[in-house]
């Protein structure tokens, strides 16, 4: 009787569902607090002249625009990152451990955050430098140039994600289960999608989450299966997970989402340009 009482009319365990809802609630509330905090922090930085003071400080050290923009960005980004890492700790470490999702050690978590910081610092520094360069060269059309390079950069990031970025955080190897590999490759072919292979992702040392994904484009497109998924689910269930991921590609959800972002981006950047140059 007690077992039946723990299951709802759809066959789900009510205690697990309640725990999942609390987990999601905590994550959403924290993300909202973080958003409000950083919007407020950015407003204070500009309104009270902290941003301008940092700009003047950077210019005092280097007259070349490439140099003082780099100094300004690295200092500003690092300050914001210090506050960001506090929220990140609450989100991806404390909450994940609280609900038994993460098994990652604090040292391993810190290493991942350091990799993320350095990677984003290098990437965003290039973005910022190119944006300001386009402003200097074309004060009225810089937003179009920025949009164009942002679109190319997005495609490039998707291309290298499974072969350069993800291996920084997880170990990968070709899936040795030939039967499951054939089933998933055949499923992809039925959906009209060509994949270069199926790979096992070593995630068990960090998380209990079961992960199945279709990542990359062109000759980097591949199916990824975490060991937590392979060890705890049947072939039919794994095929169902990948079928869901393939559905996103078949219905072009990712492409449509990116298109909406990049179609709206020129308008938004154009409005920023008008506001900046009218000041």
C-alpha positions as CSV (number, residue, x, y, z in Angstrom):
1,X,0.0,0.0,0.0
2,X,2.8,2.4,0.9
3,X,4.5,1.7,-2.5
4,X,1.3,2.5,-4.4
5,X,0.8,5.6,-2.4
6,X,4.1,6.9,-3.5
7,X,3.1,6.7,-7.2
8,X,0.8,9.2,-8.9
9,X,-1.8,8.4,-11.6
10,X,0.8,8.7,-14.3
11,X,3.2,6.2,-12.7
12,X,5.7,8.8,-11.4
13,X,7.2,8.6,-7.9
14,X,5.7,11.6,-6.0
15,X,8.7,12.1,-3.7
16,X,11.1,12.2,-6.6
17,X,8.8,14.6,-8.6
18,X,8.6,16.9,-5.5
19,X,12.3,16.9,-5.1
20,X,12.8,17.7,-8.8
21,X,10.4,20.6,-8.5
22,X,12.3,22.0,-5.5
23,X,15.6,21.6,-7.4
24,X,14.2,23.5,-10.4
25,X,12.7,26.2,-8.2
26,X,16.0,26.8,-6.4
27,X,17.9,27.0,-9.7
28,X,15.4,29.5,-11.2
29,X,15.2,31.7,-8.1
30,X,19.0,31.9,-7.9
31,X,19.3,32.7,-11.7
32,X,16.8,35.6,-11.2
33,X,18.7,36.9,-8.2
34,X,21.9,36.7,-10.2
35,X,20.3,38.6,-13.2
36,X,19.0,41.4,-11.0
37,X,22.4,41.6,-9.2
38,X,24.4,42.0,-12.4
39,X,22.1,44.4,-14.0
40,X,22.2,46.5,-10.9
41,X,26.0,46.2,-10.7
42,X,26.4,47.2,-14.4
43,X,24.2,50.3,-13.8
44,X,26.2,51.3,-10.8
45,X,29.4,50.9,-12.6
46,X,28.3,53.2,-15.4
47,X,26.2,55.7,-13.5
48,X,28.7,56.4,-10.7
49,X,31.6,56.6,-13.1
50,X,33.5,53.4,-12.2
51,X,33.6,52.3,-15.8
52,X,34.9,55.7,-16.9
53,X,37.5,55.7,-14.2
54,X,38.7,52.2,-15.3
55,X,38.9,53.5,-18.9
56,X,41.0,56.4,-17.8
57,X,43.2,54.2,-15.7
58,X,43.7,51.9,-18.7
59,X,44.5,54.8,-21.0
60,X,47.1,56.0,-18.5
61,X,49.0,52.8,-18.9
62,X,48.8,52.5,-22.6
63,X,47.9,55.0,-25.4
64,X,47.3,52.4,-28.1
65,X,43.5,51.6,-28.3
66,X,44.1,47.8,-28.7
67,X,46.2,48.0,-25.5
68,X,44.0,50.1,-23.2
69,X,40.8,48.3,-24.4
70,X,42.5,45.0,-23.4
71,X,43.4,46.4,-20.0
72,X,39.9,47.8,-19.4
73,X,38.2,44.6,-20.4
74,X,40.5,42.1,-18.5
75,X,40.1,44.1,-15.3
76,X,36.4,44.7,-15.7
77,X,35.7,41.1,-16.7
78,X,37.7,39.7,-13.8
79,X,35.8,41.9,-11.3
80,X,32.5,40.7,-12.6
81,X,33.8,37.1,-12.7
82,X,34.6,37.2,-9.0
83,X,31.0,37.9,-8.2
84,X,29.8,35.5,-10.9
85,X,31.9,32.6,-9.3
86,X,30.0,33.1,-6.1
87,X,26.6,32.5,-7.8
88,X,28.2,29.7,-9.8
89,X,29.3,28.0,-6.6
90,X,25.8,28.3,-5.2
91,X,24.3,27.0,-8.4
92,X,26.6,24.3,-9.9
93,X,28.1,23.1,-6.6
94,X,26.0,23.7,-3.5
95,X,22.5,23.1,-5.1
96,X,23.8,20.2,-7.2
97,X,25.3,18.5,-4.2
98,X,22.3,19.4,-2.0
99,X,20.0,17.4,-4.3
100,X,22.4,14.6,-4.9
101,X,23.0,15.5,-8.6
102,X,26.7,16.3,-8.5
103,X,29.5,14.1,-7.1
104,X,32.3,16.4,-8.3
105,X,35.0,17.3,-5.8
106,X,35.5,21.0,-5.0
107,X,39.0,20.9,-6.4
108,X,37.7,19.4,-9.7
109,X,35.0,22.1,-9.8
110,X,37.5,24.8,-9.3
111,X,39.6,23.5,-12.1
112,X,36.6,23.6,-14.4
113,X,35.8,27.1,-13.4
114,X,39.4,28.2,-14.1
115,X,39.3,26.7,-17.6
116,X,36.0,28.4,-18.3
117,X,37.3,31.7,-17.0
118,X,40.4,31.6,-19.2
119,X,38.6,30.3,-22.3
120,X,35.9,33.0,-22.1
121,X,38.4,35.7,-21.3
122,X,40.4,34.9,-24.5
123,X,37.3,34.6,-26.6
124,X,35.5,37.6,-25.3
125,X,38.6,39.8,-25.5
126,X,38.8,39.0,-29.2
127,X,35.1,39.9,-29.6
128,X,35.5,43.2,-27.7
129,X,38.6,44.2,-29.6
130,X,37.0,43.5,-33.0
131,X,33.8,45.3,-31.9
132,X,35.7,48.5,-30.9
133,X,37.9,48.2,-34.0
134,X,34.8,48.1,-36.2
135,X,33.5,51.2,-34.3
136,X,36.7,53.1,-35.0
137,X,36.7,52.1,-38.7
138,X,33.0,52.5,-39.4
139,X,31.1,54.5,-36.8
140,X,27.8,54.1,-38.5
141,X,27.9,50.5,-39.8
142,X,29.9,48.8,-37.0
143,X,26.9,46.9,-35.8
144,X,26.4,45.2,-39.2
145,X,30.1,44.2,-39.2
146,X,29.8,42.9,-35.6
147,X,26.7,41.0,-36.4
148,X,28.4,39.3,-39.4
149,X,31.4,38.2,-37.5
150,X,29.2,37.1,-34.5
151,X,27.2,34.9,-36.9
152,X,30.4,33.3,-38.3
153,X,31.8,33.0,-34.8
154,X,28.7,31.2,-33.6
155,X,28.9,28.6,-36.4
156,X,32.6,28.1,-35.7
157,X,31.9,27.6,-32.0
158,X,29.3,25.0,-32.8
159,X,31.8,23.3,-35.1
160,X,34.6,23.0,-32.6
161,X,32.5,22.4,-29.5
162,X,32.6,18.6,-29.4
163,X,36.2,18.3,-30.5
164,X,38.0,21.1,-28.7
165,X,35.8,22.6,-25.9
166,X,34.0,19.6,-24.4
167,X,37.2,17.5,-24.1
168,X,38.6,20.1,-21.8
169,X,36.0,19.0,-19.2
170,X,35.3,15.4,-20.0
171,X,37.1,12.4,-21.5
172,X,35.7,10.8,-24.7
173,X,36.2,7.5,-26.5
174,X,34.4,5.7,-29.3
175,X,31.6,3.6,-28.0
176,X,32.6,0.0,-27.9
177,X,29.1,-1.4,-28.0
178,X,28.7,-2.1,-31.7
179,X,25.1,-3.1,-31.5
180,X,24.1,0.2,-29.8
181,X,26.3,2.2,-32.2
182,X,24.7,0.6,-35.2
183,X,21.2,1.3,-33.8
184,X,21.9,5.0,-33.2
185,X,23.7,5.6,-36.5
186,X,20.8,3.9,-38.3
187,X,18.3,6.1,-36.4
188,X,20.3,9.2,-37.4
189,X,20.3,8.1,-41.0
190,X,16.5,7.6,-40.9
191,X,16.2,11.2,-39.7
192,X,18.4,12.3,-42.6
193,X,21.4,13.2,-40.4
194,X,25.0,12.0,-41.0
195,X,27.1,11.5,-37.9
196,X,30.8,10.7,-37.7
197,X,30.4,8.3,-34.9
198,X,29.0,7.6,-31.4
199,X,31.2,8.5,-28.4
200,X,31.2,7.6,-24.7
201,X,31.5,10.6,-22.4
202,X,33.1,10.1,-19.0
203,X,30.8,12.1,-16.7
204,X,30.3,9.8,-13.7
205,X,33.2,11.4,-11.8
206,X,31.3,14.7,-11.8
207,X,27.6,14.1,-12.1
208,X,24.8,11.6,-11.8
209,X,22.9,13.2,-14.6
210,X,22.3,11.0,-17.7
211,X,23.5,12.9,-20.8
212,X,22.7,12.1,-24.4
213,X,23.4,14.6,-27.1
214,X,23.9,15.3,-30.8
215,X,26.6,17.9,-31.2
216,X,28.7,19.6,-33.9
217,X,28.1,20.3,-37.5
218,X,29.6,18.8,-40.7
219,X,32.5,16.5,-40.0
220,X,32.3,17.1,-36.3
221,X,28.7,16.0,-35.8
222,X,28.6,13.1,-33.4
223,X,26.3,11.4,-30.9
224,X,27.5,11.6,-27.3
225,X,26.4,9.2,-24.5
226,X,27.5,9.7,-20.9
227,X,28.6,6.7,-18.9
228,X,25.8,7.6,-16.4
229,X,23.3,7.1,-19.3
230,X,24.9,3.9,-20.6
231,X,25.1,2.3,-17.1
232,X,21.6,3.0,-16.0
233,X,19.3,2.8,-19.0
234,X,18.4,0.1,-21.6
235,X,19.2,0.4,-25.3
236,X,15.5,1.2,-26.0
237,X,15.6,4.1,-23.5
238,X,18.9,5.4,-24.9
239,X,17.5,5.2,-28.4
240,X,14.5,7.2,-27.2
241,X,16.8,9.9,-25.7
242,X,18.8,10.3,-28.9
243,X,15.6,10.2,-30.9
244,X,14.5,13.3,-29.0
245,X,17.8,15.0,-29.8
246,X,17.5,14.1,-33.5
247,X,14.0,15.6,-33.5
248,X,15.5,19.0,-32.7
249,X,17.7,18.8,-35.7
250,X,14.9,17.4,-38.0
251,X,12.6,20.2,-37.1
252,X,15.6,22.7,-37.2
253,X,14.9,24.0,-33.7
254,X,18.6,25.0,-33.2
255,X,18.9,26.7,-36.6
256,X,15.6,28.6,-36.1
257,X,16.7,29.7,-32.6
258,X,20.0,31.0,-33.8
259,X,18.3,32.7,-36.8
260,X,15.9,34.6,-34.5
261,X,18.8,35.7,-32.4
262,X,20.9,36.9,-35.3
263,X,18.0,38.5,-37.2
264,X,17.2,40.6,-34.1
265,X,20.9,41.3,-33.3
266,X,21.5,43.9,-36.1
267,X,18.4,45.9,-34.9
268,X,19.5,45.8,-31.3
269,X,23.1,46.8,-32.1
270,X,21.8,49.5,-34.4
271,X,19.8,51.0,-31.6
272,X,22.9,50.9,-29.3
273,X,24.9,52.6,-32.1
274,X,22.3,55.4,-32.4
275,X,22.2,55.9,-28.6
276,X,26.0,55.9,-28.3
277,X,26.7,58.4,-31.1
278,X,23.9,60.7,-30.1
279,X,25.4,61.2,-26.6
